[in-house]
Amino acid sequence: MTPELSNVLAALAQKLGTSVEQLWPVLVARARFDAAMNITFCTLLGAAYVTFLVFATKALKKEEDWSDTNTVWPIGCLIGGIAFVVCLGCVFDGVTNLAYPEVAALKTILGK
């Protein structure tokens, strides 16, 4: 452990009225929880987008007059696709943080 990290942890523990030995496991557990919530939220959002695409495709196949929906569906699919790509990146970050929660806790403490 570097002296910088020791000083930051000691100062944080002192502000919270606890010791570094008790604070570190709590920070690691919090990093695991944050990673799991990140993965869960992004997975649910991705599933919602895929469901939207399935229903949009079925609706467009049934529809004969595209005059009202000609611009709405592509814009919705474009916005959803961008959100899906962002969520995919967040899932990878969440998996990394779940695998290495100590690193995620250190990044949180050091603000990097």
C-alpha positions in Angstrom: 0.0 0.0 0.0 1.4 3.4 -1.0 1.8 6.1 1.6 -0.7 8.3 -0.4 -3.3 5.6 -0.2 -2.6 5.0 3.5 -3.0 8.7 4.3 -6.2 9.0 2.3 -7.7 5.9 4.0 -6.6 7.0 7.4 -8.1 10.5 6.9 -11.4 9.0 5.6 -11.6 6.5 8.5 -10.9 9.3 11.0 -13.7 11.4 9.5 -16.1 8.4 9.7 -15.0 7.6 13.2 -13.7 4.1 12.4 -10.4 2.3 11.7 -8.9 1.5 8.3 -9.2 -2.2 9.0 -13.0 -1.8 9.4 -13.4 0.7 6.5 -11.6 -1.2 3.8 -14.0 -4.3 3.7 -17.0 -1.9 3.6 -15.5 0.0 0.6 -14.9 -3.3 -1.2 -18.4 -4.6 -0.5 -19.8 -1.3 -1.7 -17.8 -1.6 -5.0 -19.2 -5.1 -5.5 -22.7 -3.9 -4.9 -22.2 -0.9 -7.3 -20.8 -3.3 -10.0 -23.7 -5.7 -9.6 -26.3 -2.9 -9.8 -24.5 -1.5 -12.9 -24.7 -4.9 -14.6 -28.3 -5.5 -13.6 -29.5 -2.1 -14.8 -27.6 -2.2 -18.1 -28.8 -5.7 -18.8 -32.4 -4.8 -18.2 -32.1 -1.7 -20.4 -30.5 -3.8 -23.1 -33.3 -6.4 -22.9 -35.9 -3.6 -23.1 -34.2 -2.3 -26.3 -34.2 -5.7 -27.9 -37.8 -6.2 -27.0 -38.6 -2.8 -28.5 -36.8 -3.8 -31.7 -38.8 -7.1 -31.9 -42.1 -5.4 -31.5 -41.2 -2.5 -33.8 -40.2 -5.0 -36.5 -43.5 -6.9 -36.2 -45.5 -3.7 -36.2 -43.7 -2.3 -39.3 -44.2 -5.6 -41.2 -48.0 -5.4 -40.5 -48.4 -1.8 -41.3 -49.2 -0.9 -44.9 -49.3 2.9 -44.7 -46.0 4.2 -43.4 -46.9 7.9 -43.6 -47.3 8.4 -39.9 -44.5 6.1 -38.7 -41.9 6.8 -41.4 -39.8 9.0 -39.2 -40.8 7.9 -35.7 -39.5 4.3 -35.7 -36.1 5.0 -37.2 -35.4 7.8 -34.7 -36.5 5.6 -31.8 -34.3 2.8 -33.1 -31.3 5.1 -33.5 -31.6 6.6 -30.0 -32.2 3.1 -28.5 -29.2 1.8 -30.5 -26.9 4.5 -29.1 -28.2 3.8 -25.6 -27.6 0.1 -26.1 -24.0 0.6 -27.2 -23.4 2.8 -24.1 -25.0 0.2 -21.9 -22.8 -2.5 -23.4 -19.7 -0.6 -22.5 -21.1 -0.1 -18.9 -21.7 -3.8 -18.6 -18.1 -4.5 -19.4 -17.0 -2.0 -16.9 -19.3 -3.5 -14.3 -18.0 -7.0 -14.9 -14.4 -5.7 -14.5 -15.4 -4.0 -11.2 -17.2 -7.1 -10.0 -14.1 -9.2 -10.7 -11.7 -6.7 -9.1 -13.7 -4.8 -6.5 -10.5 -3.7 -4.7 -9.4 -1.7 -7.8 -12.8 -0.1 -8.1 -12.7 0.9 -4.4 -9.2 2.4 -4.9 -10.4 4.3 -8.0 -13.3 5.7 -5.9 -11.1 6.7 -3.1 -8.4 8.3 -5.2 -10.9 9.9 -7.6 -9.3 8.4 -10.7 
